[in-house]
Amino acid sequence: MKKRVLHLFLCLTLVSFITTAGCLGYFNFYESPFELFDSDSSVFLFEGEVIRVIDGDTIIIELSDNKRERVRLLGIDTPEMDASKNRPREYGSLSRDHLAKWAEKAQDFTSEQLLHDMVTVSYDPEAGKRDQYDRVLGYVTLNDGRDFNLMLIEEGYARVYVAETFDRKPEYINALKIAQEYDIGMWKE
């Protein structure tokens, strides 16, 4: 009988502790377990208006102080407009002409989605803030919170630029595999 009372007492104490800890904010039962392990280490850099789209993965943003920054979308690569500059081996078996056609489509998509809109740019400490051409290397986030770099991959306009080191690479590679598997965008020849 004493053991049952002691066991009941310990169970009630534990339930009371967990309930109290939850009320005090030690446990957040409503938070997704995936968010607890989010390893994204991107750091906010700036917010601004996209005033020009150079190509599918390069844009110019005007900041609030009228300063302009050329931003190269981190972790992705869209085909080149000049067919001779496309390296088909980087895109599997896709032809140079096919890639040039999709370069125009990527530029159009980027223009439709970003031109004259406010976006947020963050950088990845693994990749650094700038590339060898002094362009900002960044993740572009839309006002609704979507990762535009990832959208380009999901919609079949870009491949993952595997030569770069960046935190979101596993997520981007997974999205690329899905786009290729389902013949989305340029992957449908």
MARTI-552179 format. One line per field, with one value per residue: residue number from 1; x, y, z of N, C-alpha, C, O in turn. Coordinates in Angstrom, 3 decimals. Atoms other than C-alpha are relative to their C-alpha. Layout:
N
pos	c(NUM,...) .
nX	c(X,...) .
nY	c(Y,...) .
nZ	c(Z,...) .
caX	c(X,...) .
caY	c(Y,...) .
caZ	c(Z,...) .
cX	c(X,...) .
cY	c(Y,...) .
cZ	c(Z,...) .
oX	c(X,...) .
oY	c(Y,...) .
oZ	c(Z,...) .
***
This chain:
189
pos	c(1,2,3,4,5,6,7,8,9,10,11,12,13,14,15,16,17,18,19,20,21,22,23,24,25,26,27,28,29,30,31,32,33,34,35,36,37,38,39,40,41,42,43,44,45,46,47,48,49,50,51,52,53,54,55,56,57,58,59,60,61,62,63,64,65,66,67,68,69,70,71,72,73,74,75,76,77,78,79,80,81,82,83,84,85,86,87,88,89,90,91,92,93,94,95,96,97,98,99,100,101,102,103,104,105,106,107,108,109,110,111,112,113,114,115,116,117,118,119,120,121,122,123,124,125,126,127,128,129,130,131,132,133,134,135,136,137,138,139,140,141,142,143,144,145,146,147,148,149,150,151,152,153,154,155,156,157,158,159,160,161,162,163,164,165,166,167,168,169,170,171,172,173,174,175,176,177,178,179,180,181,182,183,184,185,186,187,188,189) .
nX	c(0.828,-0.873,-0.621,0.999,0.179,-1.228,0.025,1.013,-0.545,-1.040,0.651,0.666,-1.051,-0.547,1.022,0.038,-1.219,0.099,1.028,-0.547,-1.085,0.631,0.591,-1.079,-0.664,-1.152,0.327,0.972,0.626,0.619,-1.037,-0.331,-1.289,-0.980,-0.533,-0.954,-1.283,-0.295,-1.426,-0.259,-0.821,-0.027,-0.019,0.621,-0.954,0.731,1.269,0.030,0.847,-0.662,0.198,-0.435,-0.310,-1.065,0.331,0.796,-0.573,-0.693,0.916,-0.505,0.921,-0.237,0.244,0.708,-0.895,-0.234,-1.156,0.401,-0.812,0.192,0.140,-0.052,0.766,-0.884,0.317,0.681,-0.561,0.912,-0.773,-0.463,0.760,-0.850,-0.059,-1.382,-0.532,0.587,-0.749,1.036,-0.321,0.491,1.449,0.308,-0.040,0.732,-0.779,-0.302,1.143,1.068,-0.378,0.136,1.444,0.404,-0.618,0.973,1.162,-0.402,-0.048,1.391,0.605,-0.580,0.580,1.407,0.118,-0.761,-0.208,0.714,0.493,-0.939,-0.471,-1.007,-1.191,-0.830,-1.169,-0.341,-1.395,-0.818,-0.315,-0.545,0.927,-0.202,-0.750,-1.229,0.346,0.508,1.457,0.502,0.507,1.091,1.310,1.023,1.258,1.154,0.779,0.797,-0.904,-0.543,-1.381,0.074,-1.037,0.590,1.095,-0.571,-0.323,1.254,0.736,-0.780,-0.750,-1.387,-0.616,-0.746,-1.402,-0.643,-1.368,0.057,0.303,1.075,0.760,1.245,-0.310,0.788,1.385,-0.002,-0.254,1.238,0.956,-0.473,0.314,1.446,0.267,-0.492,0.791,1.337,-0.146,0.512,-0.782,-1.003,-0.332,0.838,-0.561) .
nY	c(-1.193,-1.165,-0.159,-0.569,-1.404,-0.682,-0.046,-0.975,-1.308,-0.343,-0.278,-1.298,-1.008,-0.142,-0.681,-1.382,-0.662,-0.205,-1.012,-1.283,-0.369,-0.426,-1.310,-0.981,-0.134,0.880,0.895,-0.574,1.165,-0.354,-0.242,1.169,0.571,-0.271,-1.339,0.057,0.445,-0.773,-0.313,-1.117,-0.998,-1.225,-1.232,-1.128,-0.956,-1.229,0.077,-1.014,0.211,0.535,-0.986,0.553,1.427,0.209,1.306,0.770,0.105,-1.233,-1.140,-1.223,-0.460,-1.349,-0.065,-1.206,-1.165,-0.111,0.802,1.161,1.201,1.110,1.215,1.309,0.917,1.012,1.420,0.421,-0.430,0.107,0.048,-1.258,-0.424,0.307,1.467,0.490,-0.048,1.089,1.259,1.019,1.006,-0.497,0.174,1.342,0.200,-1.067,-0.648,-1.429,-0.788,0.189,-0.781,-1.423,-0.282,-0.029,-1.186,-1.078,0.277,-0.267,-1.459,-0.456,0.411,-0.845,-1.341,0.040,0.215,-0.908,-1.363,-1.084,0.466,-0.020,1.320,0.046,0.759,0.465,0.719,1.219,-0.095,1.030,-0.440,-1.354,-1.048,-0.417,0.909,-0.555,-1.166,-0.963,0.041,0.583,1.370,-0.015,0.639,-1.025,0.407,-0.791,-0.554,1.041,0.890,1.076,-0.054,-0.095,0.862,1.338,-0.001,0.176,1.428,0.759,-0.263,0.513,-1.055,-0.046,1.179,-0.332,-0.316,0.849,-0.448,-0.893,0.562,-0.771,0.758,0.560,0.901,1.243,-0.309,-0.353,1.225,0.780,-0.643,0.256,1.396,0.087,-0.680,0.864,1.233,-0.280,-0.739,-1.358,-1.065,0.355,1.421,0.687,-0.348) .
nZ	c(0.000,-0.071,1.306,0.914,-0.382,0.401,1.462,0.368,-0.371,0.968,1.287,-0.106,-0.071,1.348,0.802,-0.482,0.467,1.448,0.225,-0.443,0.916,1.239,-0.230,-0.129,1.287,0.166,1.096,0.917,0.590,1.266,0.988,0.809,-0.378,1.043,-0.228,-1.098,0.514,1.210,-0.002,0.898,-0.678,0.794,-0.791,0.699,0.546,0.281,0.702,1.040,1.163,1.180,1.063,1.285,0.054,0.981,0.554,-0.947,-1.344,-0.390,-0.050,-0.623,-1.036,-0.516,-1.432,-0.429,0.119,1.440,0.398,0.782,-0.177,0.943,-0.814,0.668,-0.837,-0.569,0.038,1.223,1.267,1.132,1.246,0.590,1.177,1.140,0.048,-0.008,-1.364,-0.791,-0.050,-0.170,-1.016,-1.285,0.012,0.486,1.450,0.687,1.062,-0.182,0.483,-0.991,-1.177,0.326,-0.033,-1.400,-0.614,0.208,-0.849,-1.386,-0.149,-0.008,-1.270,-1.054,0.184,-0.412,-1.443,-0.850,0.470,-0.690,-1.297,-1.119,-0.404,-1.052,0.395,-1.110,0.481,-0.711,-0.440,0.657,1.361,-0.009,0.443,1.391,0.864,0.561,0.817,-0.987,-0.118,-1.244,0.121,-0.952,0.081,0.182,-0.620,0.412,-1.109,-0.647,-0.720,0.831,0.469,1.450,0.573,0.006,0.982,1.336,0.142,-0.006,1.236,1.120,0.683,-0.477,-0.610,-1.213,0.289,-1.003,-0.283,-1.165,-1.309,-0.624,-0.988,0.531,1.115,0.003,0.367,1.414,0.768,-0.056,0.908,1.366,0.336,0.245,1.278,1.079,0.038,0.535,1.257,-0.194,0.624,1.011,-0.049,0.974,1.321) .
caX	c(0.000,2.848,4.473,1.245,0.817,4.469,4.125,0.907,2.599,5.591,3.331,1.266,4.449,5.804,2.529,2.467,6.071,5.444,2.271,3.982,7.035,4.779,2.934,6.226,7.385,10.023,8.248,6.450,4.041,2.687,5.993,6.828,9.586,11.232,11.613,13.472,16.220,16.293,19.944,19.529,22.251,21.341,21.812,19.664,21.581,19.121,15.703,15.084,13.218,14.209,14.768,16.382,16.652,19.938,19.139,17.405,19.818,21.159,19.193,19.804,18.198,17.807,18.061,16.251,19.322,19.215,22.336,22.179,23.422,23.892,22.726,23.639,21.117,23.019,23.062,21.468,22.425,20.090,21.172,23.021,21.207,24.141,23.854,27.629,28.202,26.038,27.865,25.409,27.297,26.226,22.603,22.741,21.852,20.079,21.209,22.722,19.785,17.302,19.222,19.317,15.534,15.153,17.545,15.014,12.173,14.112,14.735,11.034,9.967,12.359,11.076,7.431,8.035,10.474,10.624,9.487,8.743,10.364,12.465,14.701,18.246,20.195,23.605,25.005,28.166,29.333,29.289,30.298,28.697,30.202,31.495,34.649,32.778,31.805,28.150,26.207,25.624,22.179,19.021,16.094,12.946,9.588,7.148,5.141,8.239,9.011,12.603,12.806,16.065,14.299,11.285,13.512,14.671,11.176,9.736,12.510,14.286,17.540,19.916,21.736,25.134,26.968,30.372,29.225,29.142,25.882,23.600,20.481,22.234,20.510,17.061,17.923,19.306,16.136,13.992,16.131,15.695,11.926,11.877,13.979,11.969,8.679,10.050,9.305,10.437,13.660,13.955,11.209,12.912) .
caY	c(0.000,2.387,1.709,2.547,5.784,6.713,5.844,7.894,10.796,10.695,10.569,13.520,15.448,14.778,15.822,18.951,19.777,19.338,21.419,24.192,24.144,24.387,27.351,29.067,28.563,25.901,23.615,24.842,22.091,23.997,24.411,22.070,19.622,20.388,24.041,23.056,21.535,24.187,24.525,27.502,29.932,32.701,36.250,39.245,41.635,44.187,44.841,46.693,47.016,44.918,47.515,45.341,41.681,40.895,37.229,34.403,34.413,37.992,41.084,44.684,45.951,49.555,50.087,52.759,55.047,54.810,52.638,49.807,46.266,43.590,40.305,36.852,34.315,31.942,28.211,28.208,28.568,29.369,28.727,31.441,33.451,32.994,29.333,29.025,29.803,26.935,23.821,20.998,18.623,20.875,20.246,16.557,15.814,19.090,20.767,24.264,25.581,24.122,25.762,29.151,28.983,28.254,31.083,33.494,31.782,31.996,35.703,36.244,34.296,36.251,39.526,38.542,37.502,40.182,43.301,46.414,44.362,44.616,41.613,40.642,39.473,37.371,35.816,32.494,32.632,29.406,31.101,34.612,37.929,38.512,36.558,37.176,39.798,41.760,40.785,40.105,36.353,36.048,34.197,36.283,36.073,37.268,39.277,36.122,34.417,32.108,31.414,32.639,30.772,27.530,28.480,28.707,25.136,23.823,25.420,23.963,27.213,26.516,23.816,23.684,25.332,22.544,24.249,26.688,25.860,26.921,25.794,25.114,22.801,19.563,21.168,22.575,19.248,17.485,20.028,19.559,15.783,16.212,18.713,16.353,13.280,14.943,16.701,20.185,23.213,22.812,19.172,18.265,18.158) .
caZ	c(0.000,0.877,-2.491,-4.345,-2.434,-3.039,-6.746,-7.010,-5.205,-7.586,-10.659,-9.460,-8.647,-12.128,-13.787,-11.648,-12.582,-16.302,-16.168,-14.209,-16.485,-19.522,-18.047,-17.309,-20.888,-20.297,-22.730,-25.808,-26.724,-29.713,-31.495,-34.352,-33.421,-36.763,-35.851,-32.711,-34.823,-37.571,-38.520,-40.859,-39.916,-42.376,-41.120,-42.100,-44.337,-45.728,-47.191,-50.424,-53.693,-56.675,-59.398,-62.076,-63.002,-64.733,-65.281,-63.443,-60.503,-60.361,-59.357,-58.345,-55.157,-54.089,-50.339,-48.324,-48.502,-52.344,-52.337,-54.866,-54.384,-57.011,-55.495,-56.755,-55.467,-53.240,-53.856,-57.278,-60.909,-63.790,-67.372,-69.308,-71.996,-74.390,-75.425,-75.892,-72.212,-70.991,-69.922,-70.527,-68.223,-65.329,-66.312,-67.141,-70.745,-71.563,-74.783,-74.936,-76.955,-74.479,-71.633,-73.403,-73.845,-70.126,-69.254,-70.764,-68.925,-65.638,-66.195,-66.978,-63.882,-61.660,-63.138,-62.645,-59.039,-57.854,-60.016,-58.079,-54.960,-51.548,-50.565,-47.685,-48.304,-45.849,-46.163,-45.062,-42.917,-44.587,-48.003,-46.991,-47.897,-51.348,-54.317,-56.354,-58.446,-55.288,-55.643,-52.449,-52.105,-50.629,-49.900,-51.150,-49.072,-50.400,-48.274,-47.593,-46.146,-49.074,-50.076,-53.680,-54.352,-53.438,-55.578,-58.654,-58.050,-57.283,-60.436,-62.614,-63.506,-61.633,-60.540,-57.215,-57.430,-55.645,-55.879,-53.174,-49.503,-47.867,-45.081,-47.157,-49.635,-48.460,-48.791,-52.218,-53.453,-52.315,-54.193,-57.310,-57.206,-57.029,-59.930,-62.052,-61.114,-62.056,-65.199,-63.889,-65.876,-67.816,-66.750,-69.194,-72.589) .
cX	c(0.866,0.656,-0.960,-0.208,1.225,0.046,-0.996,0.495,1.050,-0.604,-0.681,1.010,0.580,-0.982,-0.074,1.208,-0.094,-1.017,0.516,1.096,-0.571,-0.615,1.064,0.804,1.229,-0.205,-1.015,-0.615,-0.618,1.014,0.312,1.345,1.071,0.623,1.037,1.403,0.394,1.453,0.334,0.730,0.053,-0.166,-0.583,1.072,-0.678,-1.330,0.020,-0.921,0.836,-0.298,0.435,0.289,1.017,-0.235,-0.753,0.526,0.803,-0.953,0.709,-1.091,0.392,-0.420,-0.677,0.856,0.404,1.270,-0.522,0.979,-0.366,0.022,-0.010,-0.699,0.863,-0.538,-0.667,0.751,-1.065,0.842,0.354,-0.808,0.765,0.231,1.419,0.620,-0.568,0.867,-1.003,0.309,-0.475,-1.512,-0.403,0.098,-0.722,0.898,0.214,-1.170,-1.175,0.292,-0.145,-1.467,-0.474,0.677,-0.954,-1.225,0.316,0.046,-1.419,-0.675,0.503,-0.568,-1.445,-0.149,0.602,0.011,-0.971,-0.662,1.103,0.350,0.993,1.145,0.761,1.181,0.241,1.464,0.916,0.465,0.691,-0.995,0.118,0.773,1.209,-0.259,-0.593,-1.529,-0.352,-0.491,-1.142,-1.166,-0.999,-1.312,-1.097,-0.753,-0.824,0.864,0.606,1.423,-0.033,1.038,-0.549,-1.126,0.531,0.355,-1.288,-0.778,0.781,0.750,1.485,0.449,0.663,1.449,0.842,1.426,0.044,-0.276,-1.061,-0.890,-1.225,0.215,-0.812,-1.453,-0.100,0.213,-1.242,-1.039,0.381,-0.339,-1.478,-0.345,0.452,-0.852,-1.357,0.048,-0.595,0.941,0.964,0.317,-0.880,0.490,-0.799) .
cY	c(1.247,0.262,0.642,1.472,0.807,0.143,1.049,1.408,0.462,0.342,1.359,1.142,0.256,0.734,1.470,0.788,0.333,1.085,1.384,0.476,0.473,1.367,1.090,0.152,-0.865,-0.987,0.715,-1.156,0.278,0.223,-1.297,-0.561,0.263,1.378,0.001,-0.350,0.724,0.450,1.179,1.105,1.310,1.220,1.126,0.976,1.338,-0.311,1.092,-0.389,-0.525,0.968,-0.512,-1.487,-0.182,-1.309,-0.767,-0.026,1.231,1.182,1.217,0.511,1.400,0.027,1.323,1.259,0.258,-0.694,-1.219,-1.133,-1.013,-1.272,-1.224,-0.986,-1.195,-1.413,-0.489,0.500,-0.193,-0.027,1.408,0.306,-0.315,-1.515,-0.539,-0.012,-1.087,-1.247,-1.115,-1.030,0.439,-0.215,-1.365,-0.060,1.100,0.713,1.488,0.877,-0.078,0.863,1.498,0.426,0.124,1.129,1.183,-0.191,0.277,1.494,0.572,-0.321,0.882,1.413,0.044,-0.068,1.133,1.471,0.980,-0.446,0.131,-1.440,0.164,-0.866,-0.374,-0.756,-1.207,0.094,-1.045,0.462,1.359,0.985,0.341,-1.056,0.716,1.222,1.124,0.096,-0.571,-1.400,-0.131,-0.905,1.137,-0.546,0.957,0.504,-1.043,-1.049,-1.119,0.300,-0.012,-0.883,-1.430,-0.099,-0.230,-1.464,-0.813,0.150,-0.427,1.042,-0.016,-1.375,0.466,0.242,-0.695,0.419,0.933,-0.795,0.887,-0.934,-0.707,-1.024,-1.303,0.215,0.306,-1.244,-0.888,0.576,-0.244,-1.425,-0.163,0.640,-0.872,-1.258,0.218,0.870,1.397,0.999,-0.501,-1.486,-0.837,0.431,-0.626) .
cZ	c(0.000,-1.362,-0.994,0.285,-0.444,-1.525,-0.481,0.288,-1.015,-1.369,0.013,0.057,-1.392,-0.911,0.386,-0.498,-1.494,-0.317,0.371,-0.946,-1.332,0.123,0.095,-1.282,-0.172,-1.136,-0.872,-0.772,-1.362,-1.104,-0.741,0.430,-1.045,0.175,1.119,-0.495,-1.281,0.039,-0.903,0.751,-0.778,0.902,-0.849,-0.459,-0.278,-0.664,-1.054,-1.132,-1.159,-1.143,-1.375,0.158,-1.117,-0.753,1.077,1.415,0.445,-0.120,0.583,0.931,0.428,1.474,0.351,-0.113,-1.455,-0.476,-0.751,0.214,-1.072,0.833,-0.900,0.927,0.383,-0.198,-1.258,-1.222,-1.057,-1.267,-0.499,-1.257,-1.288,-0.006,0.088,1.396,0.910,-0.106,0.272,1.076,1.389,0.146,-0.535,-1.505,-0.774,-1.003,0.306,-0.434,0.968,1.238,-0.256,0.024,1.455,0.773,-0.122,0.886,1.468,0.260,0.066,1.336,1.147,-0.092,0.488,1.515,0.838,-0.403,0.654,1.306,1.048,0.355,1.140,-0.487,1.260,-0.595,0.880,0.407,-0.636,-1.375,-0.026,-0.573,-1.478,-0.781,-0.591,-0.874,0.853,0.021,1.367,-0.324,0.994,-0.288,-0.123,0.533,-0.428,1.230,0.735,0.700,-0.826,-0.447,-1.533,-0.678,-0.139,-1.026,-1.414,-0.267,-0.131,-1.300,-1.241,-0.801,0.356,0.478,1.287,-0.403,1.058,0.329,1.209,1.266,0.633,0.810,-0.577,-1.117,0.038,-0.429,-1.499,-0.871,-0.022,-0.953,-1.457,-0.434,-0.331,-1.345,-1.176,-0.147,-0.658,-1.267,0.085,-0.666,-1.037,-0.039,-0.904,-1.377,-1.097) .
oX	c(0.567,0.842,-0.547,-0.330,1.092,0.409,-0.680,0.291,1.043,-0.153,-0.558,0.778,0.813,-0.585,-0.176,1.075,0.221,-0.770,0.326,1.141,-0.060,-0.515,0.829,1.705,1.954,0.746,-1.962,-0.043,-0.986,0.630,0.377,2.281,2.260,1.792,1.940,2.400,1.247,1.864,1.511,0.233,0.971,-0.822,-0.183,1.985,-0.260,-1.603,0.589,-1.520,1.909,-1.449,0.102,0.796,0.710,-0.203,-1.163,-0.255,1.556,-1.582,1.773,-2.256,1.567,-1.542,-0.808,0.315,1.362,1.610,-1.593,2.190,-1.539,0.970,-0.792,-0.277,1.361,-1.726,-0.961,1.619,-1.562,1.970,-0.277,-1.202,0.166,0.919,1.637,1.617,-0.090,1.319,-1.390,-0.615,-0.742,-2.052,-1.478,1.114,-0.987,2.069,-0.512,-1.496,-1.843,-0.604,-0.598,-1.799,-1.273,0.196,-1.140,-1.745,-0.534,-0.387,-1.698,-1.373,-0.275,-0.881,-1.833,-1.043,0.103,0.083,-2.186,-1.536,2.292,-0.523,1.522,0.934,1.013,1.117,-0.308,2.330,2.116,1.558,1.419,-2.035,-0.862,1.538,1.482,0.676,-1.155,-2.085,0.360,-1.241,-0.912,-1.438,-0.939,-1.781,-0.947,-0.516,-1.109,0.351,1.420,1.785,-0.336,0.760,-0.400,-1.268,-0.070,0.188,-1.413,-1.437,0.285,1.082,2.282,-0.351,0.796,2.045,1.165,1.975,1.093,-0.916,-0.864,-0.988,-1.571,-0.750,-1.343,-2.008,-1.036,-0.451,-1.559,-1.703,-0.490,-0.793,-1.839,-1.112,-0.247,-1.165,-1.854,-0.982,-1.373,2.163,0.600,0.880,-0.633,0.268,-0.481) .
oY	c(2.217,1.409,1.471,2.272,1.904,1.202,1.833,2.317,1.620,1.278,2.130,2.208,1.402,1.631,2.338,1.943,1.446,1.934,2.342,1.655,1.421,2.172,2.232,0.989,-0.707,-1.373,1.316,-1.642,-0.653,0.445,-2.372,0.207,0.257,1.581,0.837,0.033,0.244,1.170,1.473,1.638,2.106,1.171,1.318,1.305,2.370,-1.441,2.161,-1.464,-0.001,1.130,0.085,-1.934,0.035,-1.352,-0.179,-0.175,1.157,1.388,1.101,0.630,1.701,-0.340,2.200,2.356,0.984,-0.607,-1.741,-0.927,-1.279,-1.523,-1.317,-1.167,-1.930,-1.676,-1.677,1.368,-1.302,0.465,2.399,-0.607,-0.701,-2.048,-1.604,-0.696,-1.285,-1.627,-1.342,-1.524,-0.402,-0.164,-1.515,0.337,0.935,0.970,2.082,1.858,0.921,1.513,2.229,1.519,1.002,1.525,1.943,0.767,0.783,1.962,1.444,0.519,1.338,2.021,0.956,0.558,1.430,2.345,0.784,0.245,0.136,-2.304,1.250,-1.920,0.464,-1.249,-1.316,0.214,-0.813,0.104,1.673,0.594,0.762,-1.842,1.863,1.958,2.082,1.094,-1.431,-1.589,-0.058,-1.303,2.090,-1.606,2.174,0.042,-0.886,-2.047,-1.886,1.449,-1.039,-1.456,-2.069,-1.125,-0.969,-1.955,-1.655,-0.791,-0.289,0.802,0.635,-2.246,1.667,-0.551,-0.116,-0.011,1.094,-1.846,2.094,-2.129,-1.799,-1.454,-1.693,-0.595,-0.133,-1.411,-1.481,-0.173,-0.458,-1.642,-0.892,0.072,-0.970,-1.683,-0.649,1.403,1.800,0.897,-1.278,-1.971,-2.029,1.570,-0.448) .
oZ	c(-0.696,-1.767,-1.804,-0.642,-0.986,-2.038,-1.376,-0.517,-1.431,-2.029,-0.939,-0.511,-1.775,-1.654,-0.481,-0.903,-1.917,-1.174,-0.379,-1.295,-1.928,-0.803,-0.299,-1.350,-1.154,-1.816,-0.365,-1.748,-2.079,-2.253,-0.145,0.652,-0.724,-0.151,1.136,0.115,-2.028,0.949,-1.113,1.743,-0.586,1.942,-1.997,0.299,0.249,-1.068,-0.830,-1.140,-1.458,-1.548,-2.399,1.187,-2.289,-1.983,2.078,2.355,1.416,-1.158,1.191,0.550,0.640,1.823,-0.503,-0.251,-1.720,-1.655,-0.439,0.294,-1.331,1.578,-1.846,2.069,-0.469,-0.013,-1.385,-1.133,-1.255,-1.270,-0.132,-1.983,-2.292,0.864,0.665,1.626,2.026,-1.186,1.419,1.724,2.248,1.251,-1.117,-2.075,-1.965,-0.725,1.103,0.234,1.235,1.778,0.625,0.483,1.780,1.834,0.829,1.459,2.200,1.314,0.889,1.905,1.985,0.932,1.219,2.084,1.924,0.462,0.618,1.829,0.728,0.424,1.379,-1.087,2.126,-1.721,1.976,-0.460,-0.785,-1.815,-0.967,-1.104,-2.092,-0.223,-0.236,-1.190,0.323,0.480,1.885,-1.281,2.201,-1.421,0.653,0.119,-0.320,2.345,1.922,1.206,-0.312,-0.704,-2.141,-1.731,-1.180,-1.690,-2.194,-1.383,-1.020,-1.743,-2.359,-1.962,-0.319,0.820,1.519,-1.132,2.095,1.343,1.832,1.240,0.774,0.531,-0.124,-1.749,-1.001,-1.172,-2.167,-1.894,-1.053,-1.670,-2.300,-1.557,-1.254,-2.122,-2.184,-1.260,-1.377,-1.680,-0.779,-0.550,-1.919,-1.021,-1.089,-1.789,-2.273) .
***
